[in-house]
Amino acid sequence: MSETAPGGRVQPARPGDPARIGPFRIVGRLGAGGMGTVHAALADDGMRVAVKVIHPEQAQEPEFRARFKREVELSSRVSGPHLVPLLAADPDAPTPWLATAYVPGPTLNQHITARGPLTENALYAFAVATAQALAAIHAAGVTHRDVKPQNVLLTPDGPRVLDFGIAHAADTTSVTRTGVMTGTPGWISPEQYRQGTAGPAGDVFAWGALVAYAATGRLPFGTGAPDVVAFRAMSGEYDLDGVPAALRTVVERALSQEPDDRPSAAEAAQECAGALAVQATQVGDAGGARSATVVDMVAAVWDVPAADDPTWRQPAVPAANPGAGGRRSKKRLMGAVVLAAGVVGGLAGGVAALLPGDTGSNSGAASSVSASGAARPSASATAAAKQETGTGGSATAASWREARAAQGTGEHDVARSLMHDEGEVAVVDLSDYADFTPEAVRFHPSRKEVYFSYRLTAGEEDAMYAETKIAQNMCLSVRDAVLRLHPDLPYRTYVMVKEETGQDPQVTWQDDFVTDADCKTAADVGTTQDPGTGTDDWQPDEGGLGQAMIPSTDSAEIRVADAAARKIITRSNSMRQSLGTDRVLGNSQIKVGFDPIDSAMYVWSEYTGWDQEATGTWAEMAAGVACQALVSERANTGTAWPYARYAVAELGSTTYEMVRWDTATSAADCPS
């Protein structure tokens, strides 16, 4: 498979891509290569999954299918802390596929290109972890056959080896069919060049080259034409200058010309573990290092900066302009909804609410709800506030440089609330006002500060407006991620830093997100209108719908959405005759969620088989259920329940329609 972008950037699905593969819902693409396509997918519980689908041409070959099936069976037995586990597979499907857990992080190749060789501590951890991964693969009777920098991920917890077993199936078939050597020059063992055969010893040879590359940033057999690189590999002409002495001996043995002269992967891991233990004693107590497991020692010394780990978007939702006065508004699709506050989407999946007797079919109801407040700016954030809280505080360019990348689950969740993925900001869309590029999220624990750096090109007024919007939404995002999800984190202050080429970073804004009166989510302050007046002029929009599609961890929201979704699905199916369809609807078509920014409940249908009259009839029913749910919850909980608005929408492949929306003032005013 081809190398994907750092941080797991999800590319849009292409025409013809499946909506589901096995039990997984496809949300985009991670990459593609000669063997097939890697799809980004979500399991029912929200777990992120990489689904690899074999090209149809290869799937038509019986020999490939037989080998693929065997390797899937073997790979299912392989497990270890430095591998990416196989979750599911169907080698007998018309187009064979397999699914692995998704883990964030750049490949070794990407890391070295961006940052250079690994530091000494990380290098020892890398050598041990990758050798252990290969030992686990070999113990299961599998040969990797494609060990190279593109197949090792540097995750926040340490290295992970990718694609074990799959390269074996693909490469073996290729050699058998055409007699052409497959693989990447510089990572192929001498015996594979000479006899076309590869076993565990060939993986160890590639491992030695891998460790040398990680240590020096140079390919040990150099660059050039494939035949030149092959000659160096078969002649033992490698460059190990810069490999630490503690690792050099085992690397030299791994690069031996004869397979029998190389250590096994398990032996290489054991030899490297001694050097790792020495490093571990320098970051902790010696007794602890001696008694710690190798996994513990890897974690103790692993200091590779974490890459941005974006929250994956749900399948693209049409961008929409609001309707008028609660009437239907049908528009052409203009783009995808930008899902704000990505942290919640990364923490929990949609809640599947199954009807009695259901076993997971489409008779269930799914509520995908959000309790995060991070998408749109408050009108109370002003340019004057910027001047009052800007550069006069204590954060400086120096403290920004001292800050580090996210470490640990909590900090990664905070970072995800500000940036979806590489080059894309989560907090706000400023494309209409300025040329705005997010750069990084950093943390300074001792100063209790979260930093967000960016580049901004705009006129003076637009720049002030843009920075005001960034500040307000950054405050909301960090506040929600820290106070609600990770209250154990020490942070209290958010800091904005503007970067410009050739100039020192400039602190443009900072404030205490705990005490800032303007930094309140809907859940903090309740609804913004009196639900008893019935005079609210709110209109639903794409930002609110995007918020509603982000899963929530708030128990009240989940409970209310669950009950409403069940009721709407039940009534929808009982109305099939009047709606003019025999289709039984379920959680794949009808969904419920909350937008905490505008205190709104959204109900949307992805079924488009109704005519306009039937859509209106269905929306009337769904609006009544939503309205009654909000009124009932408010009656039971009082002002603690912030939601008083509701909207009903229909989503198609090329159009969208906001069908009904209003404010839930009382049960008597709800649609019947």
Secondary structure, DSSP 8 states (H G I E B T S, - for coil): -----GGG--B---TT--SEETTEEEEEEEEE-SSEEEEEEE-TTS-EEEEEEE-HHHHT-HHHHHHHHHHHHHHTT---TTB--EEEEETTSSS-EEEEE---S-BHHHHHHHH-S--HHHHHHHHHHHHHHHHHHHHTT------SGGGEEEETTEEEE--TTHHHHHHHHHHHHH----S-TTSS-HHHHHHS---HHHHHHHHHHHHHHHHHSS-TT--S-HHHHHHHHHHT----TTS-HHHHHHHHHHT-SSGGGS--HHHHHHHHHHHHHHHHHHHS-HHHHHHS-HHHHHHHH-------------S--B-----STT--EEEE--SB-----HHHHHH---EEE--TT--SSTTSEEE-------SS--TT--HHHHHHHSTTSS--HHHHHH-B---HHHHHHHHHHHEEETTEESS---TTT-EEEEEEEEEEGGGTEEEEEEEEE--HHHHHHHHHHHHHHHHHHHHIIIIII-TTS---EEEEEE--TTS--EEEEEEETTT-TT---HHHH--SS-TTT--------HHHHHHHTS----HHHHHHHHHHHHHHHHHHHHTHHHHT------TTTEEEEEETTTTEEEEEE----S-HHHHHHHHHHHHHHHHHHHHHHHHHHGGG----EEEEEEE-SSEEEEEEEEE---GGGS--
